[in-house]
Amino acid sequence: MSTVLYVTAHPLEMSASHSLSVGHEFIQSYREVNPNDEIIHLDLFKMDIPKLDADVLDGWKQLKNGVSFENLNRSTKFKVSRLNEIVDQFLAATKIVVVNPVWNFLFPSVLKDYIDAICVAGKTVKYTSTGIIGLASDKKLLHIQASGSVLSEGPWESFEFSHRYVTAISKFIGIPSIEVIYIEGTGASPDQAPTIRENAIKKAHELARTF
């Protein structure tokens, strides 16, 4: 049995989001193929994800210097503890599905907050004298991304920062298998939006059988 983290970074309801619609279709198909797997939905816009602020950075520094967790101030203890929960949940999963729109050539900031929470030295990545070692090599990731313009190819390809960043982070922490489903061009060609989404849903159903 596998544990799947279904990570969504969109504030709207599924009916108003191409990315969430395709993500939902993937999860439904995946459940049919893998009825015994545990699927945990993380709605990042509704989650408490501490930012890496002064409290967190100072708390980590104190812990590294030998200060006990109980001697941290209340705010710092809460944030550090919550971040530990998030990364431990990530480490316990074997499959990750990330769903997001593209806003101004990048994903919503809540996804960056989540990425910051799971990229932790000693847990998901290790720094050595010979280089960086990713510690999440037992996982696979699917990225489902919607954008109004076509960014994966063509004249706007150099502006595609979102999937490239997700791919870079995945490789950084050692994830060897990364798949992507693009739902793109729905804003540039609104008359084609239904077809674009249906094609993405078809790919989602296909990937659900092998993911």
C-alpha positions in Angstrom: 0.0 0.0 0.0 1.2 3.5 -0.9 0.5 6.8 0.7 -0.2 9.6 -1.8 0.0 13.3 -0.9 -2.4 15.2 -3.1 -1.1 18.8 -2.8 -3.3 21.5 -4.3 -2.3 25.2 -4.5 -5.5 26.9 -5.8 -7.9 29.1 -3.8 -11.0 28.5 -5.9 -13.4 25.6 -6.1 -12.8 22.8 -8.6 -15.5 24.0 -10.9 -13.6 27.2 -11.4 -10.1 25.7 -11.9 -8.7 23.8 -14.8 -5.8 22.4 -12.7 -8.1 21.2 -9.9 -10.5 19.6 -12.4 -7.8 17.6 -14.0 -6.3 16.8 -10.6 -9.6 15.5 -9.4 -10.0 13.3 -12.5 -6.5 11.9 -11.9 -7.3 11.1 -8.2 -10.6 9.5 -9.0 -9.0 7.2 -11.6 -6.0 6.5 -9.3 -8.4 5.4 -6.6 -10.1 2.9 -8.9 -6.8 1.4 -9.8 -5.3 1.5 -6.3 -8.3 1.1 -3.9 -6.1 0.2 -0.9 -3.7 3.2 -1.1 -4.1 6.1 1.3 -4.7 9.5 -0.3 -4.1 12.6 1.8 -5.3 15.9 0.4 -3.3 19.0 1.4 -5.1 22.1 0.4 -2.3 24.6 0.8 -4.5 27.6 1.0 -6.2 26.1 4.0 -3.1 24.8 5.7 -1.0 26.4 8.5 2.4 26.5 6.9 4.9 28.6 8.9 7.1 30.8 6.8 10.8 30.7 7.3 10.8 33.9 9.4 13.1 35.2 12.1 11.5 32.9 14.7 12.1 29.8 12.7 15.6 30.6 11.6 16.7 31.7 15.1 15.0 28.6 16.6 16.9 26.3 14.2 20.1 28.1 15.1 19.5 27.7 18.8 18.7 24.0 18.4 21.9 23.5 16.4 23.9 25.2 19.1 22.6 22.8 21.8 19.6 24.7 23.2 16.8 22.3 24.2 13.5 22.6 22.3 11.7 23.3 25.6 13.8 26.4 26.1 12.7 28.0 22.9 10.0 30.7 23.2 6.4 29.7 22.6 6.0 31.1 19.1 9.3 29.5 17.9 8.4 26.1 19.4 5.0 26.2 17.6 6.5 27.1 14.2 9.4 24.7 14.4 7.1 21.8 15.6 4.6 22.5 12.8 7.4 22.5 10.2 8.6 19.2 11.5 5.1 17.7 11.2 4.9 18.8 7.5 8.3 17.4 6.5 7.7 14.2 8.4 4.3 13.7 6.6 6.1 14.3 3.3 8.8 11.7 4.2 6.1 9.1 5.1 4.5 9.4 1.6 5.7 7.5 -1.4 3.8 9.4 -4.1 3.3 13.2 -4.5 0.8 14.9 -6.8 1.2 18.7 -7.0 -1.6 20.7 -8.6 -1.3 24.4 -9.3 -2.1 27.3 -11.7 0.5 29.6 -13.1 0.3 33.2 -11.9 2.7 35.7 -13.5 4.9 32.8 -14.7 5.1 31.0 -11.4 3.0 29.0 -9.0 1.1 30.6 -6.0 3.3 31.6 -3.1 1.7 29.0 -0.8 3.4 26.3 -2.8 6.8 28.0 -2.2 6.0 28.0 1.5 5.3 24.2 1.3 8.5 23.6 -0.6 10.5 25.5 2.0 8.9 23.4 4.7 9.9 20.1 3.1 13.5 21.0 2.0 15.2 20.4 5.3 18.9 19.5 5.6 19.2 16.1 7.3 15.7 15.0 6.4 15.1 15.4 2.6 18.6 16.6 1.6 22.1 16.0 2.9 25.2 18.2 2.4 28.5 16.3 2.2 32.1 17.2 1.3 31.6 15.6 -2.1 28.2 17.2 -2.9 24.5 17.2 -2.2 22.6 14.0 -1.7 18.8 14.0 -2.0 17.2 11.7 0.6 13.7 11.4 -1.0 14.8 8.8 -3.6 12.0 6.5 -2.7 9.3 8.8 -4.0 7.7 9.7 -7.4 6.0 13.0 -8.3 3.3 14.1 -10.7 3.0 17.8 -11.4 -0.4 19.0 -12.9 -0.2 22.6 -14.0 -2.6 25.0 -15.7 -1.7 28.3 -17.5 -3.6 30.7 -19.7 -0.6 30.8 -22.1 1.4 28.0 -23.6 4.6 27.9 -21.7 6.0 24.4 -22.2 7.1 25.3 -25.8 7.0 28.1 -28.3 7.8 31.8 -27.9 7.0 31.9 -24.2 9.0 28.8 -23.2 11.7 30.9 -21.6 9.1 32.2 -19.2 8.2 28.8 -17.9 9.6 29.0 -14.4 6.9 27.0 -12.5 7.4 23.4 -13.7 11.1 23.9 -14.1 11.3 24.9 -10.4 9.3 22.0 -9.3 11.5 19.7 -11.3 14.7 21.3 -9.9 13.5 21.0 -6.3 12.4 17.4 -6.9 15.8 16.5 -8.2 17.5 18.4 -5.4 15.8 16.2 -2.8 16.4 13.1 -4.8 13.0 12.2 -6.4 14.0 10.2 -9.5 10.6 10.1 -11.3 8.8 13.2 -12.3 5.8 13.3 -14.6 3.9 16.4 -15.8 0.4 17.2 -17.2 0.1 20.6 -18.7 -3.3 22.3 -19.2 -2.1 25.4 -21.1 -3.4 27.9 -23.6 -6.9 28.2 -22.2 -6.6 31.9 -21.8 -4.9 32.6 -25.2 -7.4 30.3 -27.0 -10.6 30.3 -24.9 -12.6 28.6 -27.6 -10.3 25.7 -27.3 -10.3 25.6 -23.5 -12.8 22.6 -23.3 -10.7 20.6 -25.7 -7.5 21.5 -23.9 -8.9 20.3 -20.6 -10.4 17.1 -22.0 -7.0 16.2 -23.5 -5.4 16.8 -20.2 -8.0 14.7 -18.4 -7.4 11.9 -20.9 -3.7 12.0 -20.1 -4.6 12.0 -16.3 -6.6 8.9 -16.7 -3.8 7.2 -18.6 -1.1 8.1 -16.0 -3.4 7.0 -13.1 -3.0 3.5 -14.3 0.8 3.5 -14.0 1.6 6.1 -11.4 
